[in-house]
């Protein structure tokens, strides 16, 4: 029996086919209503959860040796950037007196089947990261934190552009998506990445106070 998106939404999927996972990540679907961010710590832990996911994605993807040459160089650097974001967000949360969440258990399904699946999933991850930072920006109260988050937002956007170029995507509607970036809601982002989390509910609970 093949699991469907409906099975995934209701937590009944025994396995996540690569097509279902990538489709859910790309488009998002409404799984449940997430609460708004109550404070800056919650915003930072939300960002940290996503950075953990991206850092581990590139760690596993780069270890799979699916790319070489300049592509490998780019993706190794992107992975290093994501690991740096994890360290920075963790230190910031601790400095503010908060408790950083731990790294979530992940399963990337068929994302590393070949070069194209790796790059395609990477491109979608990066664009979701861009939307996540922009969507959460209005909830940040501390201007210094907002400035730091904007710095990460810019790097994520560059990552998306680099991977888009590696995929040979067209400029408008591929590498770029309009004249203005669009923010993504917390619900949309968490629902979209849930196929790659072993226990999505645990992650939501960890970042919601």
Secondary structure by P-SEA (a helix, b strand, c coil): ccccaaaaaacccccccaaaaaaaaacccccbbbbccccaaaaaaaaaaaaaaaaaaaaaaaaaccccaaaaaaaaaaaaaaaaaaaaaaaaaaaacbbbbcccccccccccccaaaaaaaaaaaaaaaaaaaaaaccccccaaaaaaaaaaaaaaaaaaaaaaaaaccccccccccccbbbbbcaaaaaaaaccccccaaaaaaaacc
